[in-house]
Amino acid sequence: MIQRFEYTAEMESWMKANYLRPLGKLTARFNQHFAVNRSNEAINGLRKRLGLRTGRSGQFCKGHRPFNAGTKGLSKPNAGSFKKDQAAWNKRDVGAERVNVYGYTELKVAEPNIWRPKHHVIWEKHHGKRPKGTILTFKDGNTQNCQIDNLLMLTHKEHGVINNYYHAVSVEHKPTAINLARIKIAVASRIKLASEGQK
């Protein structure tokens, strides 16, 4: 069992005479004076047990004025702050491209910060707006290849069937896979209609 450290009357009177020192210095002086090895926490505990208050709470006093009051930056007055109508160093112009986290190329189409998938913009330039319930996919599977002859419009149903059954099809067999998906969807809808008619 660890033996409890006992403070002598001499130690307590020394503490009452020196308690206003900062804790780190107080601990070092105490240990040096009495040839002991007490921690900061132990010395602080002794100070509290003796009811010695330093008056330091670690908080700013009411009416305290911070050193950087009146500045927009952290320390130097307004250094590095934006001037009126100054553009950011990383501002991108309309027409700029970027690759998003999913690997799709995006195109900046308007200010202040309007981006759209590049393959959508190219498709709409050639064919107009896509009907609702359709998606655009890439024939060769390369999301960076946004040429119009590589883009393919599918319905959600066709896309689902292709992903489930024909996802590993090569580029040259893609049209066949799409036709097979359309046949599968047509057969499924006929079966559904027939079963509803029997009820």
C-alpha positions in Angstrom: 0.0 0.0 0.0 1.3 3.5 -0.9 2.1 5.5 2.2 0.4 8.9 2.5 2.6 11.9 2.4 2.4 13.9 5.6 3.1 17.7 5.4 4.9 19.0 8.5 4.0 22.3 10.3 7.2 23.8 8.8 6.1 22.9 5.3 2.6 24.4 5.9 4.1 27.7 7.3 6.5 27.9 4.3 3.5 27.4 1.9 1.6 30.2 3.7 4.6 32.5 3.1 5.2 31.6 -0.6 1.8 30.5 -2.0 1.4 33.4 -4.4 4.1 32.2 -6.7 3.0 30.5 -10.0 2.4 26.8 -9.5 5.4 25.5 -11.5 7.9 27.7 -9.7 6.2 27.1 -6.3 6.5 23.3 -6.8 10.2 23.5 -7.8 11.0 25.8 -4.8 9.1 23.6 -2.4 10.8 20.4 -3.6 14.2 22.1 -3.5 13.7 23.6 0.0 12.4 20.4 1.6 14.3 17.8 -0.5 11.1 16.1 -1.6 9.6 15.2 -5.0 6.0 16.5 -5.0 3.9 17.1 -8.2 2.2 20.3 -9.3 -1.1 18.7 -8.4 0.0 17.7 -4.9 1.3 21.2 -4.2 -1.9 22.8 -5.6 -3.9 20.4 -3.4 -2.0 21.5 -0.3 -2.6 25.1 -1.2 -6.3 24.5 -1.4 -6.4 22.5 1.8 -4.8 25.4 3.6 -7.4 27.7 2.2 -4.8 29.8 0.4 -6.4 31.7 -2.6 -4.1 33.2 -5.2 -6.8 35.4 -6.8 -6.0 33.9 -10.2 -9.0 32.3 -11.8 -7.6 31.9 -15.3 -10.4 34.1 -16.7 -10.3 37.6 -18.1 -11.6 40.3 -15.8 -14.6 42.3 -16.6 -13.6 45.2 -18.9 -10.5 43.4 -20.2 -9.5 44.6 -23.7 -8.0 41.8 -25.9 -4.6 42.6 -27.6 -6.1 42.3 -31.1 -9.3 44.3 -30.5 -10.3 46.4 -33.5 -8.5 44.2 -36.1 -10.1 42.0 -38.7 -7.2 39.5 -38.7 -5.8 37.6 -35.7 -2.9 39.8 -34.8 -1.8 42.4 -37.3 -4.4 45.1 -38.0 -6.3 44.0 -41.1 -3.2 42.4 -42.7 -4.3 39.9 -45.4 -7.9 41.0 -45.2 -9.8 41.1 -48.5 -10.3 44.5 -50.1 -13.6 45.4 -51.6 -14.2 43.6 -55.0 -10.9 41.6 -54.6 -11.2 38.1 -56.0 -9.9 35.1 -54.1 -6.6 33.6 -55.3 -8.3 30.3 -56.1 -11.4 31.7 -57.9 -12.3 29.7 -61.0 -13.7 31.4 -64.2 -16.9 30.2 -65.9 -15.9 27.3 -68.2 -13.3 25.9 -65.8 -13.3 22.2 -65.2 -12.7 20.1 -62.1 -13.0 16.4 -61.2 -15.3 15.7 -58.2 -14.8 13.0 -55.6 -16.8 10.4 -57.7 -14.5 10.8 -60.7 -16.9 12.9 -62.9 -15.7 16.0 -64.6 -17.7 19.1 -63.6 -18.0 22.4 -65.6 -18.5 25.8 -64.0 -21.5 27.2 -65.8 -22.3 30.4 -63.9 -21.2 32.7 -61.0 -20.9 32.7 -58.1 -20.2 29.0 -57.9 -22.6 26.9 -60.1 -21.1 23.6 -61.3 -22.8 21.0 -63.5 -21.6 17.6 -64.7 -19.8 18.1 -68.0 -21.5 15.2 -69.8 -24.9 16.7 -68.9 -23.9 20.0 -70.5 -22.5 18.3 -73.6 -25.6 16.1 -74.0 -28.0 19.1 -73.7 -26.0 21.1 -76.2 -26.5 18.3 -78.8 -29.9 16.8 -77.9 -31.7 19.2 -75.6 -32.9 18.5 -72.1 -33.2 14.8 -71.0 -36.7 13.4 -70.3 -37.5 12.8 -66.6 -36.6 9.3 -65.4 -33.5 9.0 -67.6 -29.8 8.9 -66.8 -26.6 9.5 -68.8 -23.9 6.8 -68.8 -20.6 6.3 -70.6 -20.3 3.6 -73.3 -16.7 2.9 -72.5 -17.1 3.2 -68.7 -14.6 6.1 -68.6 -16.2 9.0 -66.7 -13.6 11.4 -68.0 -14.4 10.7 -71.6 -17.3 13.2 -72.2 -17.4 13.1 -76.0 -20.9 13.0 -77.4 -20.4 9.7 -79.2 -19.4 8.1 -75.8 -22.6 9.2 -74.0 -25.7 7.0 -73.8 -29.1 7.9 -72.4 -30.9 5.1 -70.5 -34.1 4.9 -68.4 -33.7 4.0 -64.8 -35.1 0.5 -65.5 -32.7 -0.1 -68.4 -29.8 1.0 -66.2 -30.9 -1.3 -63.4 -31.1 -4.3 -65.7 -27.7 -3.6 -67.3 -26.1 -3.2 -63.9 -27.6 -6.4 -62.6 -27.0 -8.7 -65.7 -24.7 -7.1 -68.2 -22.3 -4.9 -66.2 -19.2 -6.7 -67.5 -20.1 -6.2 -71.2 -17.4 -4.8 -73.5 -18.0 -1.5 -75.4 -18.7 -3.1 -78.7 -21.4 -5.3 -77.2 -23.1 -2.5 -75.2 -25.9 -1.9 -77.8 -26.8 -5.6 -77.7 -26.8 -5.5 -73.9 -29.2 -2.5 -74.0 -31.5 -4.3 -76.5 -31.5 -7.4 -74.2 -32.3 -5.1 -71.2 -35.2 -3.6 -73.1 -36.5 -7.1 -74.0 -36.2 -8.2 -70.4 -38.2 -5.1 -69.2 -40.9 -5.7 -71.9 -41.3 -9.4 -71.0 -41.5 -8.5 -67.3 -44.2 -5.9 -67.9 -46.2 -8.3 -70.1 -46.0 -11.0 -67.4 -47.2 -8.4 -64.8 -50.1 -7.3 -67.0 -51.1 -11.0 -67.6 -51.0 -11.8 -63.9 -53.1 -8.7 -63.1 -55.6 -9.7 -65.8 -56.2 -13.1 -64.2 -57.1 -11.7 -60.8 
